[in-house]
Amino acid sequence: MKKATKWITIAIFIFLYIPMAVLIVGSFNEGKSLARFDGFTFEQYAELFRDKDLLTLLWNSVLISIIAALVATVFGTFSAVGITNLRPRLRRTVMSLTNIPMTNPDIVTGISLSLLFVFVGTKLLGQRNSLTFWTLLIAHITFNLPYVILNVMPKLAQMDTSLTDAAMDLGCTPLQSFFKVTLPEIMPGVAAGAIMAFTMSLDDFVISYFVTGMDFVTLPVEIYSYTKKPIPPKIYAMFTLLFLLIFVLMVVMNLLQLRFDRKQQKHS
């Protein structure tokens, strides 16, 4: 049974990562076909960095992801602290409401946010172009919040609440107690939530497609048009760089978690 489980796990990982491996190999291929390797080259990366339009789209995606992740991390962390302090029954109700954006289909969330932004922009504010950078940012913050909350909540549950009480007994205000005691204790969860929010925002297409205006377009939305024609090899190079970026972030997150666990073991 153990051997069968082991081989099934290996097969799943192979199935998941072979497409990514093919894409990475294709980014170094002299030819344009993924079916045949014609020789090793960095030309695809050179073409990528010469394409100013593509780099602008990449910068748009990174910019919106960073801002959305930072804002969602701040609001999500404080929300998690507030939810933790609620009565158990009310806490369960609030957490159920928090989970809805995660379980709700992206297309439903995207359309509903688009209708909301158009209504507010045209009917209440009288704007001609109601879908802008700000509507895209608000949408990304909205669907990132649950991921931050769910990463911070377990760390708050593991924390010894007597630490904050001791800090306030020694003269700290509740806000000082949060920044000096609570935040350092839950920092791995905050960091994990921020990285998760960044990756979800960088990857999002469906919701962004419905709330994006003409003045600010992200990379996933633009890449969608590439599926209707042969994909240029420089796109493989871009996907490879994005994969490496996410991989580095995940390694950093795991190292932070490992460092925190070792620190906790020393104190205990």
C-alpha positions in Angstrom: 0.0 0.0 0.0 2.8 2.4 0.9 4.6 1.7 -2.4 1.4 2.2 -4.4 0.9 5.6 -2.6 4.5 6.6 -3.2 4.2 5.8 -7.0 0.9 7.6 -7.3 2.4 10.7 -5.6 5.4 10.6 -8.0 3.1 10.2 -11.0 1.0 13.2 -9.8 4.0 15.4 -9.5 5.3 14.3 -12.9 2.0 15.1 -14.4 1.9 18.6 -12.7 5.5 19.6 -13.6 6.1 18.1 -17.0 4.2 20.9 -18.8 6.3 23.5 -16.9 9.5 21.6 -17.8 8.5 21.6 -21.4 7.9 25.3 -21.3 11.3 26.0 -19.7 13.1 23.9 -22.3 11.1 25.7 -25.0 12.3 29.1 -23.7 15.9 28.0 -24.6 15.0 26.5 -27.9 16.3 28.0 -31.2 13.3 26.8 -33.0 9.7 28.0 -32.6 8.2 24.5 -32.1 8.0 22.8 -28.7 7.9 19.4 -30.4 11.5 19.7 -31.6 14.6 21.1 -29.9 16.8 22.8 -32.5 19.6 24.1 -30.3 20.3 26.0 -27.1 19.9 29.8 -27.1 19.2 32.8 -25.0 17.7 34.7 -27.9 14.1 34.3 -26.6 15.1 36.1 -23.5 16.8 38.8 -25.5 13.7 39.3 -27.6 11.6 39.5 -24.4 13.7 42.3 -22.9 13.6 44.1 -26.3 9.8 44.1 -26.3 8.8 47.2 -24.5 5.0 46.5 -24.8 5.3 43.1 -23.2 7.5 44.4 -20.4 5.0 47.2 -19.7 2.3 44.6 -19.4 4.5 42.6 -17.0 5.2 45.7 -15.0 1.5 46.4 -14.8 0.8 42.9 -13.4 3.7 43.1 -10.9 2.6 46.6 -9.8 -1.0 45.8 -9.2 0.0 42.5 -7.4 2.4 44.3 -5.0 -0.1 47.1 -4.1 -3.0 44.7 -3.8 -0.9 42.3 -1.7 0.3 45.0 0.7 -3.2 46.5 1.2 -4.8 43.1 1.6 -2.1 42.0 4.0 -2.7 45.1 6.3 -6.5 44.8 6.2 -6.5 41.0 6.4 -4.2 41.0 9.4 -6.3 43.4 11.4 -9.4 41.6 10.3 -8.0 38.3 11.5 -7.2 39.8 14.9 -10.8 41.2 15.1 -12.3 37.9 14.1 -10.3 36.0 16.7 -11.7 38.3 19.4 -15.3 37.6 18.5 -17.6 35.1 20.3 -17.2 31.6 18.9 -20.7 31.5 17.2 -20.2 34.9 15.6 -16.6 34.0 14.6 -17.9 30.9 12.8 -20.5 33.0 11.0 -17.9 35.6 9.9 -15.5 32.9 8.8 -18.2 31.3 6.7 -18.8 34.7 5.0 -15.1 35.2 4.5 -14.8 31.8 2.7 -17.5 32.7 0.2 -15.2 34.7 -2.2 -12.8 31.7 -2.3 -15.5 29.2 -3.1 -17.5 31.4 -5.4 -16.6 30.9 -9.1 -14.3 33.6 -10.4 -16.6 34.4 -13.3 -19.4 35.2 -10.9 -17.2 37.4 -8.8 -15.8 39.1 -11.9 -19.2 39.9 -13.4 -20.7 41.0 -10.1 -17.8 43.4 -9.4 -17.9 44.7 -13.0 -21.6 45.5 -12.7 -21.0 47.2 -9.3 -18.2 49.3 -10.7 -20.1 50.3 -13.8 -23.2 51.2 -11.7 -21.2 53.3 -9.2 -19.1 54.9 -11.9 -21.8 55.8 -14.4 -24.9 56.4 -12.2 -23.4 57.8 -9.0 -20.2 59.4 -10.0 -21.1 60.3 -13.6 -17.9 58.9 -15.1 -17.7 57.9 -18.7 -15.0 55.2 -18.2 -16.0 53.5 -15.0 -13.5 50.7 -15.3 -10.0 52.0 -14.4 -6.8 51.1 -12.6 -8.6 51.7 -9.3 -11.5 49.2 -10.0 -8.9 46.6 -10.9 -7.0 47.3 -7.7 -10.1 47.1 -5.5 -11.1 43.8 -7.2 -7.7 42.3 -6.5 -7.7 43.5 -2.9 -11.2 42.0 -2.5 -10.3 38.4 -3.6 -7.0 38.5 -1.8 -8.4 39.3 1.7 -9.7 35.8 2.5 -6.3 34.3 1.7 -4.5 36.6 4.1 -7.1 36.0 6.9 -6.9 32.3 6.5 -3.0 32.4 6.8 -3.0 34.7 9.8 -5.8 33.0 11.8 -3.9 29.8 12.6 -0.9 31.8 14.0 -3.2 33.8 16.2 -4.8 30.6 17.5 -1.3 29.2 18.3 -0.2 32.3 20.1 -0.2 32.6 23.9 -2.7 35.3 24.7 -1.1 35.9 28.1 1.8 37.6 26.2 -0.4 40.5 25.2 -1.9 40.8 28.6 1.6 40.9 30.2 2.6 43.6 27.7 -0.4 45.8 28.6 0.3 45.1 32.4 3.8 46.5 31.8 2.4 49.8 30.3 1.8 49.1 26.6 -1.3 50.4 24.9 -3.3 47.8 22.9 -1.8 49.2 19.7 1.8 49.0 21.1 1.1 45.5 22.3 0.0 44.5 18.9 3.1 45.8 17.1 5.6 44.7 19.8 4.2 41.3 20.8 1.4 40.0 18.5 2.8 41.0 15.1 6.2 39.3 15.7 4.5 36.2 16.8 2.2 35.9 13.8 4.7 37.3 11.2 5.2 33.9 9.4 1.4 33.8 8.8 1.4 37.4 7.7 4.3 36.8 5.3 2.6 33.6 4.0 -0.6 35.6 3.4 1.3 38.4 1.6 3.1 35.9 -0.7 -0.2 34.0 -1.4 -2.0 37.3 -2.2 0.8 38.4 -4.5 0.8 35.1 -6.4 -3.0 35.0 -6.7 -3.1 38.6 -7.9 -0.2 38.0 -10.4 -2.0 34.9 -11.8 -5.5 36.2 -12.0 -7.2 36.4 -15.4 -11.0 35.8 -15.0 -11.8 38.6 -12.5 -9.2 41.0 -14.1 -10.8 40.4 -17.5 -14.2 41.8 -16.3 -12.9 44.8 -14.3 -10.0 46.0 -16.5 -10.3 49.2 -18.4 -8.5 50.4 -21.5 -6.0 52.5 -19.6 -4.4 49.7 -17.6 -4.1 46.1 -18.9 -2.4 43.3 -17.0 -0.3 40.5 -18.6 -2.8 37.6 -18.1 -5.6 39.6 -19.8 -3.3 40.4 -22.8 -1.9 36.9 -23.0 -5.5 35.6 -23.6 -5.4 37.1 -27.1 -2.3 35.1 -27.8 -4.2 31.8 -27.5 -6.0 32.6 -30.8 -2.7 32.6 -32.7 0.7 30.8 -32.5 2.5 31.8 -29.3 5.9 33.5 -29.9 8.8 31.8 -28.1 9.5 35.0 -26.1 6.3 34.3 -24.1 7.9 31.0 -23.0 10.8 33.0 -21.6 8.4 35.3 -19.7 6.5 32.3 -18.3 9.8 30.8 -17.2 10.8 34.0 -15.4 7.5 34.2 -13.6 7.7 30.5 -12.6 11.2 31.2 -11.1 9.9 34.3 -9.3 7.0 32.3 -7.7 9.4 29.5 -6.9 11.8 31.9 -5.1 8.9 33.4 -3.1 7.8 29.9 -2.0 11.3 29.0 -0.9 11.6 32.3 1.1 8.2 31.6 2.7 9.3 28.1 3.8 12.6 29.4 5.1 10.8 32.0 7.2 8.5 29.3 8.5 11.4 27.1 9.4 13.3 29.9 11.1 10.2 30.8 13.1 9.7 27.1 14.2 13.3 26.9 15.3 12.9 30.1 17.3 9.8 28.8 19.0 11.6 25.5 19.9 14.4 27.4 21.5 12.1 29.5 23.6 10.1 26.4 24.7 
